[in-house]
């Protein structure tokens, strides 16, 4: 598994960018709030051909799997979710969202984002 940092998103190769699942969402959310999360490749579209495609995108909060979207070569690997932030007891904490993107030829790639709960 390759865990990619923000530097790779900006300076990485096209190979790295098309396999990295970028997470787009607010940096700060209110406890209990529904917020939008977009997952897609980091700036370079991944090919979606019969023999080379993204098979799934998975999103976790900490160790908890929130969703897994299985894909075929006929679907663009972009996902929009509406997640509910943890409850009032978690105010002041940060939660870690992790996105995983699995390419049938090049394996699994991971990106993480910290989100503050207020």
N, C-alpha and C positions, 0 to 999 in steps of 0.2 A: 504494500500500500504506500502510496506517495501522499504525504500531507504537505500541502502547498501553502506558502505564506504570501502575504500581500505583495512582496517584492516580485515574486514569480508572475503575479497577475499583470504587473506593469512591465517588467523587463524580460519575462520568460519567452521561450520559443513558441512558435505557432503550435507545435506538437503539445507542449505543456498547456497552453491556453485552451486548446480545443478539448482537452480531457479534464480540465479543472472545473468543478461545480461551484461557480461563484454564488454567494448568498447576498441578496439585496434586501435590506429591511432597515427599519429604524434602529438607531444605536441605543435609544432609551424608550422604554414602554411603561405604561402604567400597569400596576398589578390588576389582574383580571381582564385586561383589555384584549380585544381581538386586534391583531395586526397582520398586515400583508407581508408575505415572504416570497420572493421570487428566486428560483434556482435555474441557472442556465450556464452554458459554457462561458468561459471568461474572455470573450471578445473575438473568438474565432469559432465559426460554426463547425461542429463535428460532422463528418460524412455520415449519412444514414442510408447505407447501401445493403444489399442482400448479405454480403460477406463481412461487413464492417459497420457496426452501429453501437449506440449506447443501449444496453439492455435494461438498466434500471437506474433510478435516482432514489436515494433514501435520505431521510432527514431525521436526526436525533436531537434530543435535548438532554445533555449529559449522556447517561447510558440508556435512556428510554427512547425506543424507536417510535417516532410520531407517525411516519407515513413512508411507504415504499410504493413507487410508481413503476410498474413494469412496462417497457416500451418495445415496439417493433421497429423495423427499418422504415416504416411508413409514418412515423411520428417525429416531430421536431422535439428534441430533448429540452424543453422549457416547461417548468412547473410553477404555478402560482398557488400558494396556500394561504389560508387565514388561520393563524395559530392564536391560542388563548394564552396570555402571559400567566405565570404562576400567581397565586393568591396574595392577599394583603400580608400574610406572614413572611413573604419573601421580599418585601420592600427593602431597598438598599443593597440587595444582593445582585450578582451578575449571573446570568445563565449562559451556557455555551451551546450554541447551535452548531451542529456538524452536518455537512452535506457530503454524500458519497455518490460518485458517478462511476458506473461500471461499463467499460468498453469491452466488447467480446474479444478483441485482439490484444489490448494493452492493459487490461486489468482494472483494478479499482483505484480511484483517486479521491482525495478527501480535502475539504476546506472547512475551516472553523471560524466562527464569529462570536464574540462576546457581546451580550446585550444587557444593559443595566435595567433593573426593575425599580420604578419609583412609586 
